[in-house]
Amino acid sequence: MGKHRFRNKIKSILGSDIDPDKDEELKGSNIEMEDNYQKILELLKEEDKDDKNKLVGLIEDFHKHHQSIYERYDHITGELRAKVHSKKEKDSSSSSSSDSDSDDSSSKKGSKNGKMKVADILKEELQASHTDIDELTRKLAVATEEKEALGSEYQAALNKEQETEKKFVELKLEAERLHEENSKLLADNSDLNLKSENARILEAEFIQKLEDMSREKSSLLSEKETAAGTLEELRAVIDRLEGENEDFKSELGVVKAELPKMKEKLETTEEELSSISQTLEATEADKKSLADEIKMKHVEIQELAAECSQLREKLADKEKELLSHAEMHNSHKSETEIKMRGYEVDFESLHSQKREIEKQKEEELSTLAKKSEDKERELLSQIENLTENVSNLQKELESFGIQKSQLDEHVQALLVKVNEKQEEIAILCRQKLESERQLEKSSQEISGYLIQIDSLKQELADKMADERKFLEEKEVHVAREKDLEEEVKWLHSLKAESETEVSKKTQEIAEYINQIENFKEEAAKMTMDQSKTVEEKEGYESRVKDLELELESLNNLKAESESQLEKK
């Protein structure tokens, strides 16, 4: 029963392996792999040839190796089909011959001993086939274990290869993106180069302007230095004039300080003069009053003299009358004498009165004259003193006036000098203001130029910053490209390692194929050997088919990995 199941299993395996649908599917996958291979080659050739030549070579080597494996597999499957057909024909012929022999033997011999011998031989062959089957099952278990180990290793290598392919695709996308960015950056770089060229032109113009401005600045600085020198000279002159002005001011202050004293002296002298003039006026008034009194006294004296003259005239008239009376009245001499005596007494009294009056008048006149003389002398002495004082004061006033005039002249001269100096200072101040205005104007122009320079510097700095930024971005992209190239190289190395592993696996597959060939040879020997049973041949063929299945699965995995690689 077990033998029958084993036989059916081997038949099912052999039938599935040599199924024409499976064969057509394998051919279709091979054609699809060829198409994918051509597409990958076209895509890789469209890319940069410098970086993809190695990959193309490796893929071509892998494709050649796969083609050789496929051809060998096709050859092996053809041989196996031929052998299977020949075996089936032989089995059918042997079975028919055995049936005919058995019929003949049963019909002819039918002896029991012959059957026992055949049974013993079959038992021995069956035991030998069982031992061979056990050996083959043991080898099959070892082969399956090796297959599983190789499958796990191949799966790990495939996973690693898939990861590398995934990374390769990502890096390819990144490279394409970087290529696009690089093209954009190259376009931006061309724009920036144009801008940089314009900036260089502007920089040259700016440098020319800077040189012109530096020359103008140097000329302005020289003018500024000359103006500063003249300004320093003017300042020195102004300082000197200010010093002289301070000296004049100090002298003027001294003079002004002395002026109040002089004014006080003048005021005191004026007061003295006013008092003297008042005293003079008083003395003049006294003199006038005395003169008036003297005049009055003279008038009185004149009146008295006139009265005296009148009295003398009267006396003369009286004498004349008396003489006339004496002449007329000689006769009346006694009477006249009496009258004369009376008149003489009157005359004597009058004369005495006259003398007394004259004496009094003379005394009064003498006293008045003395008084007037004394007063006059006193007044004259006072007048002389006053005139002397006045003359002294006038002299002092004249000296003060002279000093004042001198001081006024000096002050006027000082004021003239001060005015001149002030005019000079004003001129210098105007010149200073003009130079300061010119300096301010030049400084404003310089500040304007400096602002323009700063703005141009800022523009240049911005452009340089943009260029630096662009260069930094370019360096970053170049570094990124280098990193990507390094990563691609690493992936290539990984791929090379995976390909070396694949080559190892292909070598192992080749070894398995050699083993299959050996098994085929053994199977051929076993088929050639009539002493081996059909079970042994079927076991060997099942072993071959298992190995072929393993090879096909490995080839399918390899084809899938290659298709995945080609798709990525």
Buried (B, 14 or more C-beta within 10 A) or exposed (E): EEEEEBBEEBEEBBEEBBEEEEBEEBEEBBEEBEEBBEEBBEEBEEBEEEBBEEBBEBBEEBBEBBBEBBEBBBEBBEEBBEBBEEBEEBBEEBEEEEEEEEEEBEEEEEEEEEBEEEEEEEEEBBEBBBEBBEEBBEEBEEBBEBBEEBBEBBEEBBEBBBEBBEBBEEBBEBBEEBBEBBEEBEEBBEEBBEBBEEBBEBBEEBEEBBEEBBEBBEEBBEBBEEBBEBBEEBBEBBEEBBEBBEEBBEEBEEBEEEBEEBEEBBEEBBEBBEEBBEBBEEBBEBBEEBBEBBEEBBEBBEEBBEBBEBBBEBBBEBBBBBEEBBEEBEEEEEEBEEBBEEBBEBBEEBBEBBEEBBEEBEEBBEEBBEBBEEBBEEBBEBBEEBBEBBEEBBEBBEEBBEBBEEBEEBBEEBBEBBEEBBEBBEEBBEBBEEBBEBBEEBBEBBEEBBEBBEEBBEBBEEBBEBBEEBBEBBEEBEEBBEEBBEBBEEBBEBBBBBBEBBBBBBEBBBEBBEBBBEBBEBBBEBBEEEEBBBBBBBBBBBBBBBBBBBBBEBBEBBBBBBBBBBEB
